[in-house]
Amino acid sequence: MRLSLIPATALLTAIALPALAADRCTVPQDQWRPVEELKTELTAKGWTISNVKTEDGCYEVYGKDETGKRVEIFFDPATFQAVGSDE
């Protein structure tokens, strides 16, 4: 019986993950602040930005934080609040 629970658990987790990612940022695109503002804010804090893309309604920032740690973090496009990461 335990062996049959493993595939069921994996399936439920796989179904739930896209829903969680989609709920990260739900701001309408006409309310987004420009990505250049986010880059400027993070650079002023000592970050090094290598790339910013849009994913799941968020800005996804790739780079290094102020301590030099490599990061991949999602930011709300209206508030620039960090809302999670893929790491």
Distance bins in CASP14 RR format, pairs under 12 A and 6 or more apart:
PFRMAT RR
TARGET T0000
AUTHOR 0000-0000-0000
RMODE 2
METHOD distances of the structure
MODEL  1
1 8 0 0 0 0 0 1 0 0 0 0 0
2 8 0 0 0 0 0 1 0 0 0 0 0
2 9 0 0 0 0 0 1 0 0 0 0 0
3 9 0 0 0 0 0 1 0 0 0 0 0
3 10 0 0 0 0 0 1 0 0 0 0 0
4 10 0 0 0 0 0 1 0 0 0 0 0
4 11 0 0 0 0 0 1 0 0 0 0 0
5 11 0 0 0 0 0 1 0 0 0 0 0
5 12 0 0 0 0 0 1 0 0 0 0 0
6 12 0 0 0 0 0 1 0 0 0 0 0
6 13 0 0 0 0 0 1 0 0 0 0 0
7 13 0 0 0 0 0 1 0 0 0 0 0
7 14 0 0 0 0 0 1 0 0 0 0 0
8 14 0 0 0 0 0 1 0 0 0 0 0
8 15 0 0 0 0 0 1 0 0 0 0 0
9 15 0 0 0 0 0 1 0 0 0 0 0
9 16 0 0 0 0 0 1 0 0 0 0 0
10 16 0 0 0 0 0 1 0 0 0 0 0
10 17 0 0 0 0 0 1 0 0 0 0 0
11 17 0 0 0 0 0 1 0 0 0 0 0
12 19 0 0 0 0 0 1 0 0 0 0 0
13 19 0 0 0 0 0 1 0 0 0 0 0
13 20 0 0 0 0 0 1 0 0 0 0 0
14 20 0 0 0 0 0 1 0 0 0 0 0
15 21 0 0 0 0 0 1 0 0 0 0 0
16 22 0 0 0 0 0 1 0 0 0 0 0
16 23 0 0 0 0 0 1 0 0 0 0 0
17 23 0 0 0 0 0 1 0 0 0 0 0
17 24 0 0 0 0 0 1 0 0 0 0 0
17 56 0 0 0 0 0 1 0 0 0 0 0
17 86 0 0 0 0 0 1 0 0 0 0 0
18 24 0 0 0 0 0 1 0 0 0 0 0
18 55 0 0 0 0 0 1 0 0 0 0 0
18 56 0 0 0 0 1 0 0 0 0 0 0
19 56 0 0 0 0 0 1 0 0 0 0 0
20 56 0 0 0 0 1 0 0 0 0 0 0
20 74 0 0 0 0 0 1 0 0 0 0 0
20 83 0 0 0 0 0 1 0 0 0 0 0
20 84 0 0 0 0 0 1 0 0 0 0 0
20 86 0 0 0 0 0 1 0 0 0 0 0
21 55 0 0 0 0 1 0 0 0 0 0 0
21 56 1 0 1 0 0 0 0 0 0 0 0
21 57 0 0 0 0 1 0 0 0 0 0 0
21 58 0 0 0 0 1 0 0 0 0 0 0
21 60 0 0 0 0 0 1 0 0 0 0 0
21 74 0 0 0 0 1 0 0 0 0 0 0
21 83 0 0 0 0 0 1 0 0 0 0 0
21 84 0 0 0 0 1 0 0 0 0 0 0
21 85 0 0 0 0 0 1 0 0 0 0 0
21 86 0 0 0 0 1 0 0 0 0 0 0
22 55 0 0 0 0 0 1 0 0 0 0 0
22 56 1 0 1 0 0 0 0 0 0 0 0
22 57 0 0 0 0 1 0 0 0 0 0 0
22 58 0 0 0 0 0 1 0 0 0 0 0
22 74 0 0 0 0 0 1 0 0 0 0 0
22 83 0 0 0 0 0 1 0 0 0 0 0
23 56 0 0 0 0 1 0 0 0 0 0 0
23 57 0 0 0 0 0 1 0 0 0 0 0
23 58 0 0 0 0 0 1 0 0 0 0 0
23 74 0 0 0 0 0 1 0 0 0 0 0
23 76 0 0 0 0 0 1 0 0 0 0 0
23 83 0 0 0 0 1 0 0 0 0 0 0
23 84 0 0 0 0 0 1 0 0 0 0 0
24 54 0 0 0 0 0 1 0 0 0 0 0
24 55 0 0 0 0 1 0 0 0 0 0 0
24 56 1 0 1 0 0 0 0 0 0 0 0
24 57 1 0 0 1 0 0 0 0 0 0 0
24 58 1 0 1 0 0 0 0 0 0 0 0
24 59 0 0 0 0 0 1 0 0 0 0 0
24 60 0 0 0 0 1 0 0 0 0 0 0
24 73 0 0 0 0 0 1 0 0 0 0 0
24 74 1 0 1 0 0 0 0 0 0 0 0
24 75 0 0 0 0 1 0 0 0 0 0 0
24 76 1 0 0 1 0 0 0 0 0 0 0
24 77 0 0 0 0 0 1 0 0 0 0 0
24 81 0 0 0 0 0 1 0 0 0 0 0
24 82 0 0 0 0 0 1 0 0 0 0 0
24 83 1 0 1 0 0 0 0 0 0 0 0
24 84 1 0 0 1 0 0 0 0 0 0 0
24 85 0 0 0 0 0 1 0 0 0 0 0
24 86 0 0 0 0 0 1 0 0 0 0 0
25 31 0 0 0 0 0 1 0 0 0 0 0
25 32 0 0 0 0 1 0 0 0 0 0 0
25 54 0 0 0 0 1 0 0 0 0 0 0
25 55 0 0 0 0 1 0 0 0 0 0 0
25 56 1 0 0 1 0 0 0 0 0 0 0
25 57 1 0 1 0 0 0 0 0 0 0 0
25 58 1 1 0 0 0 0 0 0 0 0 0
25 59 0 0 0 0 1 0 0 0 0 0 0
25 60 0 0 0 0 1 0 0 0 0 0 0
25 74 1 0 0 1 0 0 0 0 0 0 0
25 75 0 0 0 0 1 0 0 0 0 0 0
25 76 1 0 1 0 0 0 0 0 0 0 0
25 77 1 0 0 1 0 0 0 0 0 0 0
25 78 0 0 0 0 1 0 0 0 0 0 0
25 79 0 0 0 0 1 0 0 0 0 0 0
25 80 0 0 0 0 0 1 0 0 0 0 0
25 81 0 0 0 0 1 0 0 0 0 0 0
25 82 0 0 0 0 0 1 0 0 0 0 0
25 83 1 0 0 1 0 0 0 0 0 0 0
25 84 0 0 0 0 0 1 0 0 0 0 0
26 32 0 0 0 0 0 1 0 0 0 0 0
26 56 0 0 0 0 1 0 0 0 0 0 0
26 57 1 0 0 1 0 0 0 0 0 0 0
26 58 0 0 0 0 1 0 0 0 0 0 0
26 76 0 0 0 0 1 0 0 0 0 0 0
26 77 0 0 0 0 0 1 0 0 0 0 0
26 78 0 0 0 0 1 0 0 0 0 0 0
26 79 0 0 0 0 0 1 0 0 0 0 0
26 83 0 0 0 0 0 1 0 0 0 0 0
27 33 0 0 0 0 1 0 0 0 0 0 0
27 54 0 0 0 0 0 1 0 0 0 0 0
27 56 0 0 0 0 0 1 0 0 0 0 0
27 57 1 0 0 1 0 0 0 0 0 0 0
27 58 0 0 0 0 1 0 0 0 0 0 0
27 59 0 0 0 0 0 1 0 0 0 0 0
27 75 0 0 0 0 0 1 0 0 0 0 0
27 76 1 0 0 1 0 0 0 0 0 0 0
27 77 1 0 1 0 0 0 0 0 0 0 0
27 78 1 0 1 0 0 0 0 0 0 0 0
27 79 0 0 0 0 1 0 0 0 0 0 0
27 80 0 0 0 0 0 1 0 0 0 0 0
27 81 0 0 0 0 0 1 0 0 0 0 0
27 83 0 0 0 0 0 1 0 0 0 0 0
28 57 0 0 0 0 0 1 0 0 0 0 0
28 77 0 0 0 0 1 0 0 0 0 0 0
28 78 0 0 0 0 1 0 0 0 0 0 0
29 54 0 0 0 0 1 0 0 0 0 0 0
29 57 0 0 0 0 1 0 0 0 0 0 0
29 58 0 0 0 0 0 1 0 0 0 0 0
29 59 0 0 0 0 0 1 0 0 0 0 0
29 77 1 0 0 1 0 0 0 0 0 0 0
29 78 0 0 0 0 1 0 0 0 0 0 0
30 77 0 0 0 0 0 1 0 0 0 0 0
30 78 0 0 0 0 0 1 0 0 0 0 0
31 57 0 0 0 0 0 1 0 0 0 0 0
31 76 0 0 0 0 0 1 0 0 0 0 0
31 77 1 0 0 1 0 0 0 0 0 0 0
31 78 1 0 1 0 0 0 0 0 0 0 0
31 79 0 0 0 0 1 0 0 0 0 0 0
32 38 0 0 0 0 1 0 0 0 0 0 0
32 54 0 0 0 0 1 0 0 0 0 0 0
32 57 0 0 0 0 1 0 0 0 0 0 0
32 58 0 0 0 0 1 0 0 0 0 0 0
32 59 0 0 0 0 1 0 0 0 0 0 0
32 75 0 0 0 0 0 1 0 0 0 0 0
32 76 0 0 0 0 1 0 0 0 0 0 0
32 77 1 1 0 0 0 0 0 0 0 0 0
32 78 1 0 0 1 0 0 0 0 0 0 0
32 79 0 0 0 0 0 1 0 0 0 0 0
32 80 0 0 0 0 0 1 0 0 0 0 0
33 39 0 0 0 0 0 1 0 0 0 0 0
33 40 0 0 0 0 0 1 0 0 0 0 0
33 41 0 0 0 0 1 0 0 0 0 0 0
33 59 0 0 0 0 1 0 0 0 0 0 0
33 75 0 0 0 0 1 0 0 0 0 0 0
33 76 0 0 0 0 1 0 0 0 0 0 0
33 77 1 0 0 1 0 0 0 0 0 0 0
33 78 1 0 0 1 0 0 0 0 0 0 0
33 79 0 0 0 0 1 0 0 0 0 0 0
33 80 1 0 0 1 0 0 0 0 0 0 0
33 81 0 0 0 0 0 1 0 0 0 0 0
34 40 0 0 0 0 1 0 0 0 0 0 0
34 41 0 0 0 0 0 1 0 0 0 0 0
34 52 0 0 0 0 0 1 0 0 0 0 0
34 59 0 0 0 0 0 1 0 0 0 0 0
34 77 0 0 0 0 1 0 0 0 0 0 0
34 78 0 0 0 0 0 1 0 0 0 0 0
34 80 0 0 0 0 0 1 0 0 0 0 0
35 41 0 0 0 0 0 1 0 0 0 0 0
35 42 0 0 0 0 0 1 0 0 0 0 0
35 49 0 0 0 0 1 0 0 0 0 0 0
35 51 0 0 0 0 0 1 0 0 0 0 0
35 52 1 0 1 0 0 0 0 0 0 0 0
35 53 0 0 0 0 1 0 0 0 0 0 0
35 54 0 0 0 0 1 0 0 0 0 0 0
35 58 0 0 0 0 0 1 0 0 0 0 0
35 59 1 0 0 1 0 0 0 0 0 0 0
35 60 0 0 0 0 0 1 0 0 0 0 0
35 61 0 0 0 0 1 0 0 0 0 0 0
35 75 0 0 0 0 1 0 0 0 0 0 0
35 77 0 0 0 0 1 0 0 0 0 0 0
35 80 0 0 0 0 0 1 0 0 0 0 0
36 42 0 0 0 0 0 1 0 0 0 0 0
36 43 0 0 0 0 0 1 0 0 0 0 0
36 49 0 0 0 0 0 1 0 0 0 0 0
36 52 0 0 0 0 1 0 0 0 0 0 0
36 59 0 0 0 0 0 1 0 0 0 0 0
36 80 0 0 0 0 0 1 0 0 0 0 0
37 43 0 0 0 0 0 1 0 0 0 0 0
37 44 0 0 0 0 0 1 0 0 0 0 0
37 52 0 0 0 0 0 1 0 0 0 0 0
37 59 0 0 0 0 0 1 0 0 0 0 0
37 75 0 0 0 0 0 1 0 0 0 0 0
37 77 0 0 0 0 1 0 0 0 0 0 0
37 78 0 0 0 0 0 1 0 0 0 0 0
37 79 0 0 0 0 0 1 0 0 0 0 0
37 80 1 0 0 1 0 0 0 0 0 0 0
38 44 0 0 0 0 0 1 0 0 0 0 0
38 45 0 0 0 0 0 1 0 0 0 0 0
38 47 0 0 0 0 0 1 0 0 0 0 0
38 49 0 0 0 0 1 0 0 0 0 0 0
38 52 1 0 0 1 0 0 0 0 0 0 0
38 53 0 0 0 0 0 1 0 0 0 0 0
38 54 0 0 0 0 0 1 0 0 0 0 0
38 58 0 0 0 0 0 1 0 0 0 0 0
38 59 1 0 1 0 0 0 0 0 0 0 0
38 60 0 0 0 0 0 1 0 0 0 0 0
38 61 1 0 0 1 0 0 0 0 0 0 0
38 73 0 0 0 0 0 1 0 0 0 0 0
38 74 0 0 0 0 0 1 0 0 0 0 0
38 75 1 0 0 1 0 0 0 0 0 0 0
38 76 0 0 0 0 1 0 0 0 0 0 0
38 77 1 0 0 1 0 0 0 0 0 0 0
38 78 0 0 0 0 0 1 0 0 0 0 0
38 79 0 0 0 0 0 1 0 0 0 0 0
38 80 1 0 1 0 0 0 0 0 0 0 0
38 81 0 0 0 0 0 1 0 0 0 0 0
38 82 0 0 0 0 0 1 0 0 0 0 0
39 45 0 0 0 0 0 1 0 0 0 0 0
39 46 0 0 0 0 0 1 0 0 0 0 0
39 47 0 0 0 0 1 0 0 0 0 0 0
39 48 0 0 0 0 0 1 0 0 0 0 0
39 49 1 0 1 0 0 0 0 0 0 0 0
39 50 0 0 0 0 0 1 0 0 0 0 0
39 51 0 0 0 0 0 1 0 0 0 0 0
39 52 1 0 0 1 0 0 0 0 0 0 0
39 59 0 0 0 0 1 0 0 0 0 0 0
39 61 0 0 0 0 1 0 0 0 0 0 0
39 62 0 0 0 0 0 1 0 0 0 0 0
39 63 0 0 0 0 0 1 0 0 0 0 0
39 75 0 0 0 0 0 1 0 0 0 0 0
39 80 0 0 0 0 0 1 0 0 0 0 0
40 46 0 0 0 0 0 1 0 0 0 0 0
40 47 0 0 0 0 0 1 0 0 0 0 0
40 49 0 0 0 0 1 0 0 0 0 0 0
40 52 0 0 0 0 0 1 0 0 0 0 0
40 80 0 0 0 0 0 1 0 0 0 0 0
41 47 0 0 0 0 1 0 0 0 0 0 0
41 49 0 0 0 0 0 1 0 0 0 0 0
41 52 0 0 0 0 0 1 0 0 0 0 0
41 59 0 0 0 0 0 1 0 0 0 0 0
41 61 0 0 0 0 0 1 0 0 0 0 0
41 75 0 0 0 0 1 0 0 0 0 0 0
41 79 0 0 0 0 0 1 0 0 0 0 0
41 80 1 0 0 1 0 0 0 0 0 0 0
41 81 0 0 0 0 0 1 0 0 0 0 0
41 82 0 0 0 0 0 1 0 0 0 0 0
42 48 0 0 0 0 1 0 0 0 0 0 0
42 49 1 0 1 0 0 0 0 0 0 0 0
42 50 0 0 0 0 0 1 0 0 0 0 0
42 52 0 0 0 0 1 0 0 0 0 0 0
42 59 0 0 0 0 0 1 0 0 0 0 0
42 61 1 0 0 1 0 0 0 0 0 0 0
42 62 0 0 0 0 0 1 0 0 0 0 0
42 63 0 0 0 0 1 0 0 0 0 0 0
42 64 0 0 0 0 0 1 0 0 0 0 0
42 65 0 0 0 0 1 0 0 0 0 0 0
42 66 0 0 0 0 1 0 0 0 0 0 0
42 71 0 0 0 0 1 0 0 0 0 0 0
42 73 0 0 0 0 1 0 0 0 0 0 0
42 75 0 0 0 0 1 0 0 0 0 0 0
42 80 0 0 0 0 1 0 0 0 0 0 0
42 82 0 0 0 0 0 1 0 0 0 0 0
43 49 1 0 0 1 0 0 0 0 0 0 0
43 50 0 0 0 0 0 1 0 0 0 0 0
43 52 0 0 0 0 0 1 0 0 0 0 0
43 61 0 0 0 0 0 1 0 0 0 0 0
43 63 0 0 0 0 0 1 0 0 0 0 0
43 64 0 0 0 0 0 1 0 0 0 0 0
43 65 0 0 0 0 0 1 0 0 0 0 0
43 66 0 0 0 0 0 1 0 0 0 0 0
44 66 0 0 0 0 0 1 0 0 0 0 0
44 80 0 0 0 0 0 1 0 0 0 0 0
45 61 0 0 0 0 0 1 0 0 0 0 0
45 64 0 0 0 0 0 1 0 0 0 0 0
45 65 0 0 0 0 1 0 0 0 0 0 0
45 66 1 0 1 0 0 0 0 0 0 0 0
45 67 0 0 0 0 0 1 0 0 0 0 0
45 68 0 0 0 0 0 1 0 0 0 0 0
45 71 0 0 0 0 0 1 0 0 0 0 0
45 80 0 0 0 0 0 1 0 0 0 0 0
45 82 0 0 0 0 0 1 0 0 0 0 0
46 63 0 0 0 0 0 1 0 0 0 0 0
46 64 0 0 0 0 1 0 0 0 0 0 0
46 65 1 0 0 1 0 0 0 0 0 0 0
46 66 1 0 1 0 0 0 0 0 0 0 0
46 67 0 0 0 0 1 0 0 0 0 0 0
46 68 0 0 0 0 1 0 0 0 0 0 0
46 69 0 0 0 0 0 1 0 0 0 0 0
46 71 0 0 0 0 0 1 0 0 0 0 0
47 61 1 0 0 1 0 0 0 0 0 0 0
47 62 0 0 0 0 0 1 0 0 0 0 0
47 63 1 0 0 1 0 0 0 0 0 0 0
47 64 1 0 0 1 0 0 0 0 0 0 0
47 65 1 0 1 0 0 0 0 0 0 0 0
47 66 1 0 0 1 0 0 0 0 0 0 0
47 67 0 0 0 0 1 0 0 0 0 0 0
47 68 0 0 0 0 1 0 0 0 0 0 0
47 69 0 0 0 0 0 1 0 0 0 0 0
47 70 0 0 0 0 0 1 0 0 0 0 0
47 71 1 0 0 1 0 0 0 0 0 0 0
47 73 0 0 0 0 1 0 0 0 0 0 0
47 75 0 0 0 0 0 1 0 0 0 0 0
47 82 0 0 0 0 0 1 0 0 0 0 0
48 61 0 0 0 0 0 1 0 0 0 0 0
48 62 0 0 0 0 0 1 0 0 0 0 0
48 63 1 0 1 0 0 0 0 0 0 0 0
48 64 1 0 1 0 0 0 0 0 0 0 0
48 65 0 0 0 0 1 0 0 0 0 0 0
48 66 0 0 0 0 1 0 0 0 0 0 0
48 67 0 0 0 0 0 1 0 0 0 0 0
48 68 1 0 0 1 0 0 0 0 0 0 0
48 69 0 0 0 0 0 1 0 0 0 0 0
48 70 0 0 0 0 1 0 0 0 0 0 0
48 71 0 0 0 0 1 0 0 0 0 0 0
49 59 0 0 0 0 0 1 0 0 0 0 0
49 60 0 0 0 0 0 1 0 0 0 0 0
49 61 1 0 0 1 0 0 0 0 0 0 0
49 62 1 0 0 1 0 0 0 0 0 0 0
49 63 1 0 1 0 0 0 0 0 0 0 0
49 64 0 0 0 0 1 0 0 0 0 0 0
49 65 0 0 0 0 0 1 0 0 0 0 0
49 70 0 0 0 0 0 1 0 0 0 0 0
49 71 0 0 0 0 1 0 0 0 0 0 0
49 72 0 0 0 0 0 1 0 0 0 0 0
49 73 0 0 0 0 0 1 0 0 0 0 0
49 75 0 0 0 0 0 1 0 0 0 0 0
50 60 0 0 0 0 0 1 0 0 0 0 0
50 61 0 0 0 0 1 0 0 0 0 0 0
50 62 1 0 1 0 0 0 0 0 0 0 0
50 63 1 0 1 0 0 0 0 0 0 0 0
50 64 1 0 0 1 0 0 0 0 0 0 0
50 65 0 0 0 0 0 1 0 0 0 0 0
50 70 0 0 0 0 1 0 0 0 0 0 0
50 71 0 0 0 0 1 0 0 0 0 0 0
50 72 0 0 0 0 0 1 0 0 0 0 0
51 59 0 0 0 0 0 1 0 0 0 0 0
51 60 0 0 0 0 1 0 0 0 0 0 0
51 61 1 0 0 1 0 0 0 0 0 0 0
51 62 1 0 1 0 0 0 0 0 0 0 0
51 63 1 0 0 1 0 0 0 0 0 0 0
51 64 0 0 0 0 0 1 0 0 0 0 0
51 71 0 0 0 0 0 1 0 0 0 0 0
51 72 0 0 0 0 1 0 0 0 0 0 0
51 73 0 0 0 0 0 1 0 0 0 0 0
52 58 0 0 0 0 0 1 0 0 0 0 0
52 59 1 0 1 0 0 0 0 0 0 0 0
52 60 1 0 0 1 0 0 0 0 0 0 0
52 61 1 0 1 0 0 0 0 0 0 0 0
52 62 1 0 0 1 0 0 0 0 0 0 0
52 63 0 0 0 0 1 0 0 0 0 0 0
52 71 0 0 0 0 0 1 0 0 0 0 0
52 72 0 0 0 0 0 1 0 0 0 0 0
52 73 0 0 0 0 0 1 0 0 0 0 0
52 74 0 0 0 0 0 1 0 0 0 0 0
52 75 0 0 0 0 1 0 0 0 0 0 0
52 77 0 0 0 0 0 1 0 0 0 0 0
52 80 0 0 0 0 0 1 0 0 0 0 0
53 59 1 0 0 1 0 0 0 0 0 0 0
53 60 1 0 1 0 0 0 0 0 0 0 0
53 61 0 0 0 0 1 0 0 0 0 0 0
53 62 1 0 0 1 0 0 0 0 0 0 0
53 63 0 0 0 0 0 1 0 0 0 0 0
53 72 0 0 0 0 0 1 0 0 0 0 0
53 74 0 0 0 0 0 1 0 0 0 0 0
53 75 0 0 0 0 0 1 0 0 0 0 0
53 77 0 0 0 0 0 1 0 0 0 0 0
53 86 0 0 0 0 0 1 0 0 0 0 0
54 60 1 0 0 1 0 0 0 0 0 0 0
54 61 0 0 0 0 0 1 0 0 0 0 0
54 74 0 0 0 0 0 1 0 0 0 0 0
54 75 0 0 0 0 0 1 0 0 0 0 0
54 77 1 0 0 1 0 0 0 0 0 0 0
55 61 0 0 0 0 0 1 0 0 0 0 0
55 62 0 0 0 0 0 1 0 0 0 0 0
55 72 0 0 0 0 0 1 0 0 0 0 0
55 73 0 0 0 0 0 1 0 0 0 0 0
55 74 1 0 0 1 0 0 0 0 0 0 0
55 75 0 0 0 0 0 1 0 0 0 0 0
55 77 0 0 0 0 0 1 0 0 0 0 0
55 83 0 0 0 0 0 1 0 0 0 0 0
55 84 0 0 0 0 0 1 0 0 0 0 0
55 85 0 0 0 0 0 1 0 0 0 0 0
55 86 0 0 0 0 1 0 0 0 0 0 0
56 74 1 0 0 1 0 0 0 0 0 0 0
56 75 0 0 0 0 0 1 0 0 0 0 0
56 76 0 0 0 0 0 1 0 0 0 0 0
56 77 0 0 0 0 0 1 0 0 0 0 0
56 83 0 0 0 0 1 0 0 0 0 0 0
56 84 0 0 0 0 0 1 0 0 0 0 0
56 86 0 0 0 0 0 1 0 0 0 0 0
57 74 0 0 0 0 1 0 0 0 0 0 0
57 75 0 0 0 0 0 1 0 0 0 0 0
57 76 0 0 0 0 1 0 0 0 0 0 0
57 77 1 0 0 1 0 0 0 0 0 0 0
57 78 0 0 0 0 0 1 0 0 0 0 0
57 83 0 0 0 0 1 0 0 0 0 0 0
58 72 0 0 0 0 0 1 0 0 0 0 0
58 73 0 0 0 0 1 0 0 0 0 0 0
58 74 1 0 1 0 0 0 0 0 0 0 0
58 75 1 0 0 1 0 0 0 0 0 0 0
58 76 1 0 0 1 0 0 0 0 0 0 0
58 77 1 0 0 1 0 0 0 0 0 0 0
58 78 0 0 0 0 0 1 0 0 0 0 0
58 79 0 0 0 0 0 1 0 0 0 0 0
58 80 0 0 0 0 0 1 0 0 0 0 0
58 81 0 0 0 0 0 1 0 0 0 0 0
58 82 0 0 0 0 1 0 0 0 0 0 0
58 83 1 0 0 1 0 0 0 0 0 0 0
58 84 0 0 0 0 1 0 0 0 0 0 0
58 85 0 0 0 0 0 1 0 0 0 0 0
58 86 0 0 0 0 0 1 0 0 0 0 0
59 72 0 0 0 0 0 1 0 0 0 0 0
59 73 0 0 0 0 1 0 0 0 0 0 0
59 74 1 0 0 1 0 0 0 0 0 0 0
59 75 1 0 1 0 0 0 0 0 0 0 0
59 76 1 0 0 1 0 0 0 0 0 0 0
59 77 1 0 1 0 0 0 0 0 0 0 0
59 78 0 0 0 0 0 1 0 0 0 0 0
59 79 0 0 0 0 0 1 0 0 0 0 0
59 80 1 0 0 1 0 0 0 0 0 0 0
59 81 0 0 0 0 0 1 0 0 0 0 0
59 82 0 0 0 0 0 1 0 0 0 0 0
59 83 0 0 0 0 1 0 0 0 0 0 0
59 84 0 0 0 0 0 1 0 0 0 0 0
60 71 0 0 0 0 0 1 0 0 0 0 0
60 72 1 0 0 1 0 0 0 0 0 0 0
60 73 1 0 0 1 0 0 0 0 0 0 0
60 74 1 0 1 0 0 0 0 0 0 0 0
60 75 1 0 0 1 0 0 0 0 0 0 0
60 76 0 0 0 0 0 1 0 0 0 0 0
60 77 0 0 0 0 0 1 0 0 0 0 0
60 82 0 0 0 0 0 1 0 0 0 0 0
60 83 0 0 0 0 0 1 0 0 0 0 0
60 84 0 0 0 0 1 0 0 0 0 0 0
60 85 0 0 0 0 1 0 0 0 0 0 0
60 86 1 0 0 1 0 0 0 0 0 0 0
60 87 0 0 0 0 0 1 0 0 0 0 0
61 70 0 0 0 0 0 1 0 0 0 0 0
61 71 1 0 0 1 0 0 0 0 0 0 0
61 72 1 0 0 1 0 0 0 0 0 0 0
61 73 1 0 1 0 0 0 0 0 0 0 0
61 74 1 0 0 1 0 0 0 0 0 0 0
61 75 1 0 0 1 0 0 0 0 0 0 0
61 76 0 0 0 0 0 1 0 0 0 0 0
61 77 0 0 0 0 0 1 0 0 0 0 0
61 80 0 0 0 0 1 0 0 0 0 0 0
61 82 0 0 0 0 1 0 0 0 0 0 0
61 83 0 0 0 0 0 1 0 0 0 0 0
61 84 0 0 0 0 0 1 0 0 0 0 0
61 85 0 0 0 0 1 0 0 0 0 0 0
61 86 0 0 0 0 0 1 0 0 0 0 0
62 70 0 0 0 0 1 0 0 0 0 0 0
62 71 1 0 0 1 0 0 0 0 0 0 0
62 72 1 0 1 0 0 0 0 0 0 0 0
62 73 0 0 0 0 1 0 0 0 0 0 0
62 74 0 0 0 0 0 1 0 0 0 0 0
62 75 0 0 0 0 0 1 0 0 0 0 0
62 85 0 0 0 0 0 1 0 0 0 0 0
62 86 0 0 0 0 1 0 0 0 0 0 0
62 87 0 0 0 0 0 1 0 0 0 0 0
63 69 0 0 0 0 1 0 0 0 0 0 0
63 70 1 0 0 1 0 0 0 0 0 0 0
63 71 1 0 1 0 0 0 0 0 0 0 0
63 72 1 0 0 1 0 0 0 0 0 0 0
63 73 0 0 0 0 1 0 0 0 0 0 0
63 85 0 0 0 0 0 1 0 0 0 0 0
63 87 0 0 0 0 0 1 0 0 0 0 0
64 70 1 0 1 0 0 0 0 0 0 0 0
64 71 1 0 0 1 0 0 0 0 0 0 0
64 72 0 0 0 0 0 1 0 0 0 0 0
64 73 0 0 0 0 0 1 0 0 0 0 0
65 71 1 0 1 0 0 0 0 0 0 0 0
65 72 0 0 0 0 0 1 0 0 0 0 0
65 73 0 0 0 0 1 0 0 0 0 0 0
65 82 0 0 0 0 0 1 0 0 0 0 0
65 85 0 0 0 0 0 1 0 0 0 0 0
65 87 0 0 0 0 0 1 0 0 0 0 0
69 85 0 0 0 0 0 1 0 0 0 0 0
69 87 0 0 0 0 1 0 0 0 0 0 0
70 85 0 0 0 0 0 1 0 0 0 0 0
70 86 0 0 0 0 0 1 0 0 0 0 0
70 87 0 0 0 0 1 0 0 0 0 0 0
71 82 0 0 0 0 1 0 0 0 0 0 0
71 84 0 0 0 0 0 1 0 0 0 0 0
71 85 1 0 0 1 0 0 0 0 0 0 0
71 86 0 0 0 0 1 0 0 0 0 0 0
71 87 1 0 0 1 0 0 0 0 0 0 0
72 82 0 0 0 0 0 1 0 0 0 0 0
72 84 0 0 0 0 1 0 0 0 0 0 0
72 85 1 0 1 0 0 0 0 0 0 0 0
72 86 1 0 1 0 0 0 0 0 0 0 0
72 87 1 0 1 0 0 0 0 0 0 0 0
73 80 0 0 0 0 0 1 0 0 0 0 0
73 81 0 0 0 0 0 1 0 0 0 0 0
73 82 1 0 1 0 0 0 0 0 0 0 0
73 83 0 0 0 0 1 0 0 0 0 0 0
73 84 1 0 0 1 0 0 0 0 0 0 0
73 85 1 0 1 0 0 0 0 0 0 0 0
73 86 0 0 0 0 1 0 0 0 0 0 0
73 87 0 0 0 0 1 0 0 0 0 0 0
74 80 0 0 0 0 0 1 0 0 0 0 0
74 81 0 0 0 0 1 0 0 0 0 0 0
74 82 1 0 0 1 0 0 0 0 0 0 0
74 83 1 0 1 0 0 0 0 0 0 0 0
74 84 1 0 1 0 0 0 0 0 0 0 0
74 85 1 0 0 1 0 0 0 0 0 0 0
74 86 1 0 0 1 0 0 0 0 0 0 0
74 87 0 0 0 0 0 1 0 0 0 0 0
75 81 1 0 0 1 0 0 0 0 0 0 0
75 82 1 0 1 0 0 0 0 0 0 0 0
75 83 1 0 0 1 0 0 0 0 0 0 0
75 84 0 0 0 0 1 0 0 0 0 0 0
75 85 0 0 0 0 0 1 0 0 0 0 0
76 82 0 0 0 0 1 0 0 0 0 0 0
76 83 1 0 1 0 0 0 0 0 0 0 0
76 84 0 0 0 0 1 0 0 0 0 0 0
77 83 0 0 0 0 1 0 0 0 0 0 0
END
